[in-house]
Amino acid sequence: MKIVAVGSQDFVAGLRLAGVDEGFVVHNKQDADAKLSSLIKRDDVALILIEEGLTFEIPNFYDKYLKLKRPVVAVIPAGRAKEGARDYMSELIRRTVGVEVVIR
């Protein structure tokens, strides 16, 4: 099962360096919505990490993506994460794919 990142060039590059399986750079809400729609149909994707700024622009984001049981769609804040956000993301990744990740 794969972990996939969707967001800006910097966001995707950072997560790819951290070991995310695939990354897709999107430039606007239409690109992001279309990419998410295609990713949720894939059987090999367990977790989709999307840059927070894009989620505000996608109509009905919560209903379309966050309510899904599989794949899990997680919203990642851009910039430096706070301690609580790091713990949350580590736990989410551990529960989803069974791998413990330390986010610094």
C-alpha positions as CSV (number, residue, x, y, z in Angstrom):
1,M,0.0,0.0,0.0
2,K,1.3,3.4,-1.0
3,I,1.5,6.8,0.7
4,V,0.9,9.6,-1.8
5,A,1.4,13.4,-1.4
6,V,-0.5,16.1,-3.3
7,G,0.4,19.8,-3.1
8,S,3.0,22.4,-4.1
9,Q,6.4,21.6,-5.4
10,D,8.1,22.2,-2.1
11,F,5.5,20.2,-0.2
12,V,5.7,17.2,-2.5
13,A,9.5,17.3,-2.7
14,G,9.8,17.4,1.1
15,L,7.5,14.4,1.6
16,R,9.2,12.5,-1.2
17,L,12.5,13.0,0.6
18,A,10.9,11.7,3.8
19,G,9.9,8.5,2.0
20,V,6.5,9.0,0.6
21,D,5.9,6.6,-2.3
22,E,4.5,9.1,-4.9
23,G,4.0,12.8,-5.2
24,F,1.9,14.9,-7.4
25,V,2.4,18.7,-7.9
26,V,-0.8,20.6,-8.4
27,H,-1.2,24.3,-9.1
28,N,-4.8,25.1,-8.3
29,K,-8.0,23.7,-6.8
30,Q,-9.1,22.1,-10.1
31,D,-5.9,20.2,-10.4
32,A,-6.0,19.1,-6.8
33,D,-9.7,18.0,-7.0
34,A,-9.1,16.0,-10.2
35,K,-5.9,14.4,-8.8
36,L,-7.7,13.4,-5.5
37,S,-10.7,12.0,-7.5
38,S,-8.3,9.8,-9.5
39,L,-6.3,8.7,-6.4
40,I,-9.3,7.6,-4.3
41,K,-10.1,5.1,-7.1
42,R,-6.7,3.4,-6.9
43,D,-6.6,0.1,-4.9
44,D,-2.9,0.5,-4.1
45,V,-3.2,3.9,-2.2
46,A,-3.6,3.7,1.5
47,L,-2.9,7.3,2.6
48,I,-3.1,10.6,0.7
49,L,-1.4,13.6,2.2
50,I,-2.7,16.9,0.9
51,E,-1.4,20.3,1.6
52,E,-3.8,22.3,3.8
53,G,-4.0,25.4,1.7
54,L,-5.6,23.5,-1.2
55,T,-8.4,22.0,0.9
56,F,-10.0,25.3,1.6
57,E,-10.5,25.9,-2.1
58,I,-12.0,22.5,-3.1
59,P,-15.8,22.6,-2.8
60,N,-17.3,20.0,-0.4
61,F,-13.8,18.7,0.5
62,Y,-14.9,17.2,3.8
63,D,-17.8,15.3,2.3
64,K,-15.9,14.2,-0.8
65,Y,-12.6,13.1,0.8
66,L,-12.3,13.2,4.6
67,K,-15.2,10.8,5.2
68,L,-13.6,8.0,3.2
69,K,-12.6,4.9,5.1
70,R,-10.0,4.0,2.4
71,P,-7.8,5.6,1.4
72,V,-7.3,7.8,4.4
73,V,-7.0,11.5,3.3
74,A,-4.9,13.6,5.8
75,V,-4.6,17.3,5.6
76,I,-1.0,18.5,6.3
77,P,-0.3,22.1,7.4
78,A,2.2,23.9,5.2
79,G,5.3,25.3,7.0
80,R,6.7,24.1,10.3
81,A,4.4,21.7,12.2
82,K,3.5,22.2,15.8
83,E,4.3,19.4,18.3
84,G,0.6,18.2,18.4
85,A,0.4,18.1,14.6
86,R,3.6,15.9,14.5
87,D,2.2,13.5,17.0
88,Y,-1.1,13.3,15.2
89,M,0.5,12.6,11.8
90,S,2.9,10.0,13.2
91,E,0.0,8.2,14.8
92,L,-2.2,8.4,11.6
93,I,0.6,6.9,9.5
94,R,1.3,4.2,12.1
95,R,-2.4,3.2,12.2
96,T,-2.8,3.4,8.4
97,V,0.2,1.5,7.1
98,G,1.7,0.0,10.3
99,V,5.0,1.9,10.2
100,E,6.1,4.2,13.0
101,V,7.4,7.5,11.6
102,V,9.3,10.1,13.6
103,I,8.5,13.6,12.3
104,R,11.0,16.3,13.5
